[in-house]
């Protein structure tokens, strides 16, 4: 009797599951029908762009060249340096040019834009980007030294290069910024958002950031598209360099306008500070304290802090006199 009951229950469960699965074709038809709704978004009929794999591969290849020997899987010495770097540069060129060609062609076909002569333009832009690598290495060297000079917890340059998320985010930003300036669509932002997902640091590739930019700890930092940041600027965790509250139509009316602050040379911005607005200028050598909220400019050599909060202490009733 028990076996018969179990068999009956099991068959009922199988029938129930089958019944649910038989409803899937109806759901699929409804979903496909919804793709005719112009209020929603679909990417049908366009070539796929495999960002998730190619962007990581491309960033890893850039790091191999920007910091030779640090992330290599084999020892690099004078005997094999030219072969190792030559191979990595050649591979990077192929990955980068292919990705740029994809995004150029994507915009041409999908949005009916003027033809970029995608293959030729993609290869030209990839070459120009690779030609900037010596300058990128100098800029990143200044970033590394800036971290080391100001962070007593950093025991060596190697420690910073191997492990600091701030340097990773800055390295990706500096590459993405070059592509952004060369008018490459999609790819620079995808790169910066990949770094954002890994580090918690969100730097728009359109921001202009001078040498020796230091991110200490890094989590929660936001740097907006039209930010201008000078040399030797140090930023701590949870800092926002952003825009003021924007109207619902800001995407159309304010696109391309200066919406984010200017931070002049040798400024320190401590954790939790928020600085907003395209007309806001933080003067050189100023210090912005933790949790400060600024929407207006401050002159050079200014220190801005909030008052110490009033603290409430609640002790146990049997607290000793001492």
C-alpha positions as CSV (number, residue, x, y, z in Angstrom):
1,X,0.0,0.0,0.0
2,X,2.8,2.4,0.9
3,X,4.6,1.6,-2.4
4,X,1.4,2.3,-4.4
5,X,0.9,5.6,-2.5
6,X,4.5,6.7,-3.2
7,X,4.2,5.8,-6.8
8,X,0.9,7.8,-7.1
9,X,2.5,10.8,-5.4
10,X,5.6,10.7,-7.5
11,X,3.6,10.4,-10.8
12,X,1.5,13.4,-9.7
13,X,4.6,15.5,-9.1
14,X,6.0,14.4,-12.6
15,X,2.7,15.4,-14.2
16,X,2.7,18.8,-12.3
17,X,6.3,19.6,-13.5
18,X,5.4,18.6,-17.0
19,X,2.4,20.8,-16.9
20,X,4.5,23.8,-15.9
21,X,7.0,23.1,-18.7
22,X,4.2,22.9,-21.2
23,X,3.3,26.5,-20.4
24,X,6.8,27.7,-21.5
25,X,5.9,28.0,-25.2
26,X,3.2,30.5,-24.3
27,X,5.5,32.5,-22.2
28,X,8.1,32.5,-25.0
29,X,5.6,33.8,-27.5
30,X,4.7,36.6,-25.1
31,X,8.3,37.5,-24.6
32,X,9.0,37.6,-28.3
33,X,5.8,39.7,-28.8
34,X,7.1,42.2,-26.3
35,X,10.2,42.7,-28.4
36,X,8.0,44.5,-30.9
37,X,7.3,47.1,-28.2
38,X,9.5,50.2,-29.1
39,X,9.4,51.3,-25.5
40,X,11.8,48.4,-24.6
41,X,15.3,47.6,-25.8
42,X,16.6,44.7,-27.8
43,X,19.9,44.0,-29.7
44,X,18.4,41.8,-32.4
45,X,20.0,41.5,-35.9
46,X,23.3,43.2,-34.7
47,X,26.6,41.5,-34.4
48,X,27.4,40.5,-30.8
49,X,30.3,42.3,-29.0
50,X,31.8,39.9,-26.5
51,X,32.9,42.5,-23.9
52,X,33.1,40.3,-20.9
53,X,35.9,38.2,-22.1
54,X,37.8,40.5,-24.6
55,X,37.9,43.5,-22.2
56,X,39.4,41.5,-19.4
57,X,41.9,39.9,-21.8
58,X,42.8,43.3,-23.2
59,X,43.3,44.9,-19.8
60,X,45.5,42.0,-18.7
61,X,47.6,42.4,-21.8
62,X,48.0,46.2,-21.2
63,X,49.2,45.5,-17.7
64,X,51.8,43.0,-19.0
65,X,53.2,45.8,-21.1
66,X,52.7,48.7,-18.8
67,X,54.4,46.9,-15.9
68,X,56.7,44.4,-17.6
69,X,57.6,41.4,-15.6
70,X,55.1,42.0,-12.8
71,X,52.2,39.9,-14.1
72,X,54.1,37.7,-16.5
73,X,53.8,33.9,-16.2
74,X,57.5,33.5,-17.1
75,X,60.7,35.2,-16.1
76,X,61.7,38.2,-18.3
77,X,65.3,39.2,-18.6
78,X,67.5,41.0,-21.2
79,X,67.8,37.9,-23.3
80,X,64.1,37.5,-24.0
81,X,62.7,41.0,-23.3
82,X,62.4,42.0,-26.9
83,X,60.6,38.8,-27.8
84,X,58.3,38.8,-24.8
85,X,57.3,42.5,-25.2
86,X,57.1,42.1,-29.0
87,X,54.7,39.2,-28.7
88,X,52.5,40.9,-26.1
89,X,52.3,44.1,-28.1
90,X,51.4,42.2,-31.2
91,X,48.7,40.3,-29.4
92,X,47.4,43.4,-27.8
93,X,47.2,45.1,-31.2
94,X,45.2,42.3,-32.6
95,X,42.8,42.3,-29.6
96,X,42.4,46.0,-29.4
97,X,42.0,46.6,-33.1
98,X,39.4,43.9,-33.4
99,X,37.4,45.3,-30.5
100,X,37.6,48.9,-31.8
101,X,36.4,47.7,-35.3
102,X,33.5,45.9,-33.6
103,X,32.3,49.0,-31.8
104,X,32.8,51.3,-34.8
105,X,30.9,49.0,-37.1
106,X,28.2,48.5,-34.4
107,X,27.5,52.2,-34.2
108,X,27.6,52.6,-38.0
109,X,25.0,49.9,-38.6
110,X,22.8,50.1,-35.5
111,X,22.4,53.9,-35.5
112,X,22.9,54.7,-39.1
113,X,26.0,56.9,-38.4
114,X,28.4,58.1,-41.0
115,X,30.8,55.3,-42.0
116,X,34.0,55.2,-40.1
117,X,35.8,52.9,-42.6
118,X,35.8,50.6,-39.6
119,X,38.7,48.3,-40.4
120,X,41.1,51.1,-41.3
121,X,40.0,53.3,-38.5
122,X,40.1,50.5,-35.9
123,X,43.7,49.6,-36.8
124,X,44.8,53.2,-36.9
125,X,43.3,53.9,-33.4
126,X,44.8,50.7,-32.0
127,X,48.2,51.8,-33.3
128,X,47.9,55.3,-31.8
129,X,46.9,53.9,-28.5
130,X,49.9,51.5,-28.4
131,X,52.2,54.4,-29.4
132,X,51.0,56.1,-26.2
133,X,52.3,53.3,-23.9
134,X,55.6,55.0,-23.1
135,X,53.7,58.1,-21.9
136,X,51.3,55.9,-20.0
137,X,54.1,54.2,-18.2
138,X,55.5,57.5,-17.1
139,X,52.1,58.7,-15.9
140,X,51.5,55.4,-14.0
141,X,55.0,55.6,-12.5
142,X,54.1,59.0,-11.1
143,X,50.9,57.5,-9.6
144,X,52.9,54.7,-8.0
145,X,55.4,57.1,-6.5
146,X,52.6,59.3,-5.2
147,X,51.1,56.4,-3.4
148,X,54.4,55.3,-1.9
149,X,55.4,58.8,-0.8
150,X,52.1,59.4,1.0
151,X,51.2,56.0,2.4
152,X,53.3,54.7,5.3
153,X,51.5,51.3,5.0
154,X,53.1,50.8,1.5
155,X,56.3,48.9,2.0
156,X,57.5,49.0,-1.6
157,X,56.6,50.0,-5.1
158,X,56.1,46.3,-5.9
159,X,53.4,46.0,-3.2
160,X,51.5,48.9,-4.8
161,X,51.7,47.6,-8.3
162,X,50.8,44.0,-7.4
163,X,48.0,44.7,-4.9
164,X,46.6,48.2,-4.7
165,X,43.1,48.4,-6.3
166,X,43.5,52.2,-6.7
167,X,46.4,51.7,-9.0
168,X,44.5,49.1,-11.0
169,X,41.6,51.5,-11.5
170,X,43.9,54.4,-12.4
171,X,45.7,52.2,-15.0
172,X,42.5,51.2,-16.6
173,X,41.2,54.8,-16.6
174,X,44.4,56.1,-18.3
175,X,44.1,53.6,-21.1
176,X,40.3,54.2,-21.4
177,X,40.9,58.0,-21.4
178,X,43.1,57.7,-24.5
179,X,40.4,55.7,-26.4
180,X,37.7,58.1,-25.2
181,X,39.8,61.0,-26.7
182,X,40.1,59.1,-29.9
183,X,36.3,59.0,-30.1
184,X,36.0,55.2,-29.7
185,X,32.3,54.5,-28.7
186,X,31.3,52.0,-25.9
187,X,34.7,50.4,-25.3
188,X,36.2,53.1,-22.9
189,X,33.1,53.0,-20.7
190,X,32.9,49.3,-20.7
191,X,36.6,49.2,-19.6
192,X,36.0,51.7,-16.8
193,X,32.9,49.8,-15.6
194,X,34.9,46.5,-15.6
195,X,37.5,48.2,-13.3
196,X,34.6,49.6,-11.2
197,X,33.2,46.1,-10.7
198,X,36.6,44.8,-9.6
199,X,37.6,47.7,-7.3
200,X,34.5,49.7,-6.3
201,X,36.2,52.8,-7.9
202,X,34.1,54.5,-10.6
203,X,36.2,56.8,-12.9
204,X,34.5,58.0,-16.1
205,X,37.0,57.8,-19.0
206,X,36.1,61.3,-20.0
207,X,37.5,62.8,-16.7
208,X,40.8,64.6,-17.1
209,X,43.3,63.6,-14.3
210,X,46.8,64.8,-13.9
211,X,49.9,62.9,-12.9
212,X,50.6,61.5,-9.5
213,X,46.9,60.8,-8.8
214,X,46.6,58.8,-5.6
215,X,43.6,56.8,-4.5
216,X,44.0,55.6,-0.9
217,X,41.9,52.5,-0.1
218,X,39.5,53.3,-2.9
219,X,36.1,51.7,-2.2
220,X,33.2,53.9,-3.2
221,X,35.0,56.6,-5.1
222,X,33.2,58.3,-8.0
223,X,34.8,60.7,-10.5
224,X,32.4,62.1,-13.0
225,X,32.8,62.6,-16.8
226,X,33.7,66.3,-16.9
227,X,35.8,66.4,-13.7
228,X,39.1,68.2,-14.1
229,X,41.7,67.0,-11.6
230,X,45.2,68.5,-11.4
231,X,48.6,67.0,-10.3
232,X,49.4,65.4,-7.0
233,X,45.8,65.0,-5.8
234,X,45.1,62.5,-3.1
235,X,41.6,61.0,-2.6
236,X,40.4,58.7,0.1
237,X,37.6,56.2,0.1
238,X,33.9,57.1,-0.4
239,X,34.7,60.4,-2.1
240,X,32.3,61.7,-4.8
241,X,33.4,64.2,-7.4
242,X,30.0,64.5,-9.1
243,X,27.2,66.6,-10.6
244,X,24.5,68.5,-8.8
245,X,20.9,67.2,-8.9
246,X,19.9,67.0,-12.6
247,X,16.5,67.5,-14.2
248,X,14.8,64.5,-15.9
249,X,15.8,65.7,-19.4
250,X,19.5,66.2,-18.4
251,X,20.5,63.5,-20.8
252,X,19.6,65.8,-23.7
253,X,20.0,69.3,-22.4
254,X,23.2,68.9,-20.4
255,X,25.1,66.2,-22.4
256,X,28.6,67.5,-23.1
257,X,28.4,70.4,-20.7
258,X,30.7,70.9,-17.7
259,X,28.8,69.2,-14.8
260,X,31.6,68.1,-12.5
261,X,34.1,69.9,-10.3
262,X,37.6,71.1,-10.9
263,X,40.2,70.0,-8.4
264,X,43.4,71.9,-8.6
265,X,47.0,70.7,-7.9
266,X,48.1,69.3,-4.5
267,X,44.6,68.9,-3.0
268,X,43.7,66.3,-0.4
269,X,40.1,65.0,-0.1
270,X,39.4,62.9,2.9
271,X,36.9,60.0,3.2
272,X,33.2,60.5,2.7
273,X,33.6,64.0,1.2
274,X,31.1,65.0,-1.6
275,X,32.0,67.8,-4.0
276,X,29.4,68.6,-6.6
277,X,28.8,71.0,-9.6
278,X,30.5,72.1,-12.8
279,X,31.3,75.5,-11.5
280,X,32.8,74.2,-8.2
281,X,36.6,74.7,-8.0
282,X,38.7,73.4,-5.2
283,X,41.8,75.7,-5.1
284,X,45.3,74.4,-5.1
285,X,46.8,73.0,-1.9
286,X,43.4,72.9,-0.2
287,X,42.3,70.1,2.2
288,X,38.7,68.9,2.2
289,X,37.9,67.1,5.4
290,X,36.0,63.9,5.9
291,X,32.2,63.9,5.3
292,X,32.3,67.5,4.0
293,X,29.6,68.5,1.5
294,X,30.6,71.2,-1.0
295,X,28.6,72.7,-3.8
296,X,30.6,76.0,-4.1
297,X,34.2,76.9,-4.8
298,X,36.9,77.4,-2.2
299,X,40.1,79.4,-2.7
300,X,43.6,78.1,-2.7
301,X,45.2,77.0,0.5
302,X,41.9,76.5,2.3
303,X,41.0,73.8,4.8
304,X,37.3,72.8,5.1
305,X,36.1,70.6,8.0
306,X,32.8,69.9,9.6
307,X,32.4,70.5,13.3
308,X,33.0,67.6,15.6
309,X,29.7,65.8,16.2
310,X,28.2,65.8,19.7
311,X,28.7,62.3,21.1
312,X,26.4,60.6,23.5
313,X,28.0,58.1,25.9
314,X,25.7,55.6,27.8
315,X,27.6,53.7,30.5
316,X,26.4,50.7,32.4
317,X,24.9,51.6,35.8
318,X,27.6,49.7,37.6
319,X,30.4,51.5,35.8
320,X,33.5,51.6,38.1
321,X,34.6,55.1,39.3
322,X,38.0,54.8,37.6
